[in-house]
Amino acid sequence: MSFCRFVGGEVYKDHFRPGIYVCTKCDHQLFSSRSKYEHSSPWPAFTETVHEDSVSKHEERPGAYKVRCGKCGNGLGHEFVNDGPSKGQSRF
């Protein structure tokens, strides 16, 4: 079972250097710094994945999907539909 928790000190929340964010378990490409934006949550926030198969997801409740690495299945958190920085964008 995977889950999200905040233990204080998320190192990539305020990290905005150009690059690609990869899975900590298998190095699969997940998100680009170009889709990263500032958000009030304690985790980094992105509007989209690098590739269509970067992540897999299943609906937990309307508007919220559990997100996993598309290669190894590592738990990554959630996608919140229509909660991005612009109308119609998701927040990962």
N, C-alpha and C positions, 0 to 999 in steps of 0.2 A: 504494500500500500504506500502510495506517495502522498505527500501533503505539503502545503506551504506554511511556513512559519517565519516569523521575524525575530531574530535573536539579537538584533542591534548590530549595526555596522555593515550593512550591505555595501560592498565596495564599488559596485558599478552603477549605483543610482545617480551619482553626480559625475560620472565618467562620460565625457563627450568627445573624446578623440576619434578621428576617422578610423573605421575598421569594421570587421565582421565579428559578431558574437557567436560563439560555438558552444556545443553541448560539453559540459564538464566531464561526461563519461566517455564520449566517443569522438569528439571534435567535429561532429556534423554541423554544417553551417545553418544557423537559425535566423539571426536578425542582422541588419546593417545599421551602422550608426546613423545613416541618413534617415531611417524611420524612427529614431529615438527622440523622445521629447520629455520635457520636465512635467512631472505630475506629483500630486500630493501624497501618493502612496509611498510606502517605504521601499518599494522595489523599482527597478528600471522599468520604463514604459516604452512600448514600441507600437507603431500603427500597422505593421505588416511584416511578414516573414521574407527571407531572402528568396526562397524557392517555394513552389507549390507544395513540394513534399518535405519541406523543412520540419514541419510538425504534423502530428496527428491529433485529432481532438474529438471529444464526444460531449454531447450536451448534458450538463448536470441539472440545469433548470433553464427556463426561458431566458435567453440573453446571456447565458454564462456557459462556457465550454471548458472542460478540463483539457489542458494542453500537455502533450508529451513530445519528446524528441521523435522525429519521423524515422530515425534509423534504429535507435536502441530502446526507445520507450521510456527514457528517463523523465520523471515528472518535472514539468517546467512552471506550472501554475495554471493560470486561467486566461481565457480571452473573454472580454466583456464587450458585447456588441453595442455599438452606438455610444461608447464611452470614451472615444478618442478625442483629440484636440479639435477636430472639425466634424461637422454634421455628417453622419453616415460612416464614420471611421470607428474601427474597433480599437480596444486597448489590450495589448498583450502584457 
